[in-house]
Every structure is written in C-alpha cells, then in structure tokens.
C-alpha cells in the first residue's frame, strides 16, 4: 500500500538479466521536467557505458502537442504559478525534443477525444464515491472493476481523493493511458495505433502572445512565462519526427486499461505488462500524488499484472522491486 508521499521521482525499472541481452530501452516522461539539466535523465544510461543503450533508446512523452493559437500547452510542458520553474520546464522539454536525432513517441490523446472520466466525489449523485463516467454517463461495469482495484491497492478513498481537488475530483487516468500506448508499441509493434507527423518545436515568450478564446472561455498568457508550441515542417529528419496516437484508437487503450485493473484473474494485457518489463530497461520521470493520482495509479496497475498468475524468477525480481517502491511511494 502506498504512503501517498507527493514527489517528483525518476524510477528505474528492470529485471536482473544481463543488460547486453535486454532488447528495449525506454524513457517515459510523465511529468513536468523540473530537473536542473536534461543530462540528469541520461545519467544512469550513460553510466552503463554501453553504446547500444543510447542508440536503441526510445523516448515517450506524455502530452499532446499544440500549435500557437491552440491555447495553453498541456500540463507536463509547463509549471503553473511559478515563472522560473515554468521557463525551466519549457527549456528542458524543448532540449529533450531536439537534442537527439531520434523520433519521439507522444502518448496522450487530446482531451476532446477522451470519453472516460473517473470522479472521486460521486457519493451524493451515484451512491458510490468513485465512479467511472463514459461519455458523461455512469458506467456500472467499469465502476465495479475500478472500485475492486482501488480496494485492493489503495484502501480508503479519503487517503488519495484530496490530490484531485484542483480538478474537482476528476481524473482522466492519462498516465495509465500513456503507459499502455508505450507498452503496445514496444512489445506488440503496434505502430498502426500511431500516425507520423513532422513538427518543429519552438518557444514563445508569453509577453508577445494574444489572448486565446476556446469553448467560450478566454485564456490570457502570463507575460512572465514562456510556452512550448509546435509547427508543421518540411524537414524530414528524425529530430522532427513525432509518432502521435490516432484519435480513433482510444477505445483500444480504454479496453486494455480496464483489463489491467481487473482483480482475480490473469489476462492477455497483464501478460503483456510482464513481457514488457522482462524485456525492457524502463526509466520513468513521474510526479506522484501532485495534482492528481494518475502516476500512482499507473504503478499500481503495473503491479496488479503480477497477481493471479505464475511468475518466473525474473518476474518475482520485478514484482519485489515494485512492492518496495510502492511502500515508499
């Protein structure tokens, strides 16, 4: 059971096998990059002193890309209410996107296509504190699955509900979605869930921007903040190549997510998680229990794949690492 300690954390998950036999090296950025320098992200990999590691590294970034005029960039590309930190996050993300001649895999869907919301304050309206809404309608099957999962892995709702207060106790479980997109691409080679776009990132000074109106609301850029945007480019090199999830594949990801939340039996998606972690050196930059519960839910979703099944020695090693991490999370 987690202790619900809010923190920015760089987690390094891998089994006990020889690094020379590991086929996949994945870095997932699932939080605002508040590191002092992006080289901090690569320190553990460089310390391995294996050229193939950096050569084979895939970078997965949780966030949807926006053009100038689309409004406020996604939360992982900024830091609200703190200019210095915000501008560091923007600089770091820009450098991560441009420092290597590698394509980037984006692992978020735009809010406009997300149909599932989890509400942690549904007692008065629905008779249950935690409810799943699908297209704003109560989904009893998914609600039952999620409540059983939370009962096993997170205990009483009051212990974690407060982390979603700023979002009116709602969450899209974006980090769970991000992990599943990465996993499917890595071990199932499902590139058909992505489409390729060539985009060039650039930084815009908030003082030079105009207000943006969307859905009847006006966003006024902070003149002390920088913002990260993208524009289409004719440059056809890997540094500008982005894999972006196709909007119409979100139902596949939702199905996988609730299969991973299931308690009491194994299934194909849980097996995929174990295969993924057996065969991947996985680094993840996370913000646990900061403004949401998504990062913590993702780690617990991963851990759930190690119940109700037979485990190899490698699986046991990974499970034990996850258990230790969760007790401190």
N, C-alpha and C positions, 0 to 999 in steps of 0.2 A: 504494500500500500504506500503511495507517495506521501510525503510530508507537506507538499504544496509550498515549496520554497521558491518564490519568484526570482528568476536569474536568467542571464544570458549565458549559454553554455555551448561549448564545442564538444560534441560527443563523437567518439571514435569507436565504431562497432565492427569487429571482425572476429573470425574464429581463430583456432590455434594452428591452422595449416600453414605450411611454408609459404612465405609471401611470393616466391617465384612460381607457385602453382595457382595463385589467385588470378582469375581471368578478368575481373571487373574492378575498376576503381572509380567510385562515385563520390562527388561532393555535392551536398544539397544545402542550399542557402534558404533557410526557412524563417529568417528574422532580419530586422534592420542591421546592417553591417556597422556596428559600433566599435569594431576593432581599430586600434591605432594605425594599423597598416595592413593592407590585404596580404602581404607576405606572411603574416601570422597564420593565415588559413592554410598555407602550404608547408609550414614548418615541419609537421610530422611526416609528411610525404617526402620532403627533401632529405630528412634525416635517415630515411630508409636507404638512401644512396643507390637507388635502382632507376636508371633512366626510363625503363619501360613503364614505371608507375606514372610519371608525369606525361609520358607520351600517350598512355591509354586512359588518362583521366577524363571523365565526363562531368560536366558542370550542369547541375539542375537548379534553377532559380524559381522560387515560389513568388509569383507576381504576374499580373497581366500588364502588357506594355501599352502605353498611351502616347498618342500624338499631341502636339501642342494644340490646345483648344478643346481637348477631351476632359479637362478638369484636373482635379487633384490626383497625382500618381498614387499607386497602391501603397499600403501602409509599410511594407517591407523596403520601400525605396525612399523613406523619409523618416523624420522624427518630429512629431508634433510638439509645439510649445517650447522648443529649445533650438535656437538658431545655430549655435556652434555644433551641436550634435547632429542636427539635421544636415548641415552642409558637409560634415564628415561622412555621414551615411551616403549622401549623393555622390561625393567624390569616390568613395570606396566602391560603390556599385558600378559607377562608370569605369573605373580602372579594372574591376573584375571582368567586365564585359568586353574590354578592349586589350587586355594585357597579353592574351594568348591567341594564336591563330587556330581557334577551336570553335565549333558551333556551340551554341548554348541551348539548353532544353528548358522551356518555360513550363511550369507545372501548376498553373492556375487558370481557371475559367473566369471570364468576365462575370460580374455579379448579375448581369442581365439574363444569363442562361442558367444560373444556379436555381434549381427548383426546390431544393430541400433546405429547411432551416430547423435547427434544434432550439427549442425555447426551454429555459430552465425556471420559468416562473408561470407554469400553466395550471397550478392547483385550482385556482378560483374558476377558471374558464373550462378546464378539461378534466378536473378531478385527479390529475397527476402532475407532479411538479415538473418532471422532464417529459416533454412531448416532441414528437417529430412531425413537422408540417411539410406536406408535399404539395406544391402549388397553393400554399396557404391553407390547405385543408388537412385536418387531423388524419394521420396515418397510423392506425392501430397496430398493424403488424410490425412496422419499423419502430414504433414507440416501445412495444414489448421487448423487441430484440435489444434495443439500446438500454432500457432500464435494467434488464438482467445483466448486461455487460457492466454497467456502472455499479450495480450492487456488488458484483464480484471484485471489481478492480479499483473503485473509487469511494465506496462507502456512502455516507450520507451526503445529500446534495448541498447542504448548507456549508460544507467544507470547501467547496470549489465554486459555488454559484457566484460569489462576490467578484470573481475575476472577469465576469462578463457584464458587470453592472453598466459599464460605459456603452455597451451595445444593447441596452435594455434587455439583458439576459438572453440574447440570441447569439448563436454561432452557426457558421456555415461548415464547420469542420474542414476548413481549407487545407490544413496541414495533412490530414488523413488523405484527402484527395491528391495532394502533391506527392506523397509517398507512393501511392498506388500507381500514379502515372509513371513515376520513375521506375518502379519495380516491373511493371508490364513492359516498358521499353527495354529494360536491361535483360531480363531473362526470357521474355517471350518475343522479343524483337518486333513488338507491335508498332512499327513506325507508321502504320496506317491510321493510328489514332492522332497523329500529328500532321500538320502541314508546314511546309518550309516557307519562311519569309526572310527577305534580305532587308535589314533595317540598320540604321546608323544611330547610335545613342548620342545625345548631346545635352549639355547642362544649360539651363535658362535661369537667369537672375530674376527673382520674383519682382523686383522693383520695375522691371521692364515689361511686365505682363499686365493684361487687362482682366477684369472680372469675367468669369465664365458662368453662363446660365445653363442648367440642366434639370429637366423634370420640374420646372417651376421654382427651383432653388438657385441662388447665386453664390458662387464661391469666389472669395476675394483672396488672391495670392498674398502671402506675407512678404513684404518688401525686403525683409532681412533673411529670407530663405532662398536657397537655390532649389531647382526642381529638375528631375531627370525625365527626358522625353525621348522619343524615337521618331525617325522619319524614314520613308522608303528610300532605297538607294539602288543604283545600277551596279554597285560594286559587288562582284560575285566571289568573294573570298570567305573563308570560314569565320573570320572575325566578325563578319556582318550577317552570318547565317544563324537564324533562330528557328527552332522547332517549337511550334505553338499548337496546343491541343485543339483539335477540331471541335467546334461547339456541339455538334450532334453526337459526340461520343460520351457526353457526360452521364448518360443513363448506364453505360457500361461500367463507369467508375463508381457510381452510386451502388449498383448491384454488388460489385466487389467489396465495397466498404461495409455494407451490412452483412455480407457473408463473413467478413473478418471480425465483426462484432459478435457473431453467434457464439453462444455458450453451450457446451455439452457434446459437441461432435466436431470432427475434422472435416475439411472440405478442400477443394482444389485451390482456392485462393490462399488458405492458410498454408498449404503445402508450398505454394509459390513463394511465400514470405521466407520459409525455411530454406528453400533452394537459393533464393536471392542472397540471404545473409551468409550461407555457406560459401558462396562463390563471389562475394563482393567485399572489398575493403571500403567501408561506408563511413564517410565523415559528414556530420550534420551540425550546422550552426543554427541554434534554436533560442527562442525566448520563452522559457517555461513559466506559465502562470502570470504572464504580463499582458494585461488587457484581454486575455481570452484563455480558453482551456485547450486549444487545438494541439499545441505541441505535446502536452502531457498525454492527451487522448491518443495521439499517434504512437507514442512509445508503448502505451498500454495495449493498443490494437496490435502492434507487432508482437508484444509478449503473449497475447492471447493465442497466437498461432502455435505456441509451444505447449498448449494444454490439449488433452483429449486425443493424444497420438503417441506413437512410439518415436523415441528420439535416438539419433546416433550420438556418438561421443562428441562430435563436433557441435551438434545441436545442443547438447547439455552444456557445453562450454559457453555457447552464446546465451542460452537461457539464464545461466547463473550470472553472467555479466549484466544482463538486463535486470535481473532481480536486485542485484546490488545497486545498480544505478537508480532504479525506481524507489528504493528505500531512502535515497538521498535527494530525490527529485522534488 
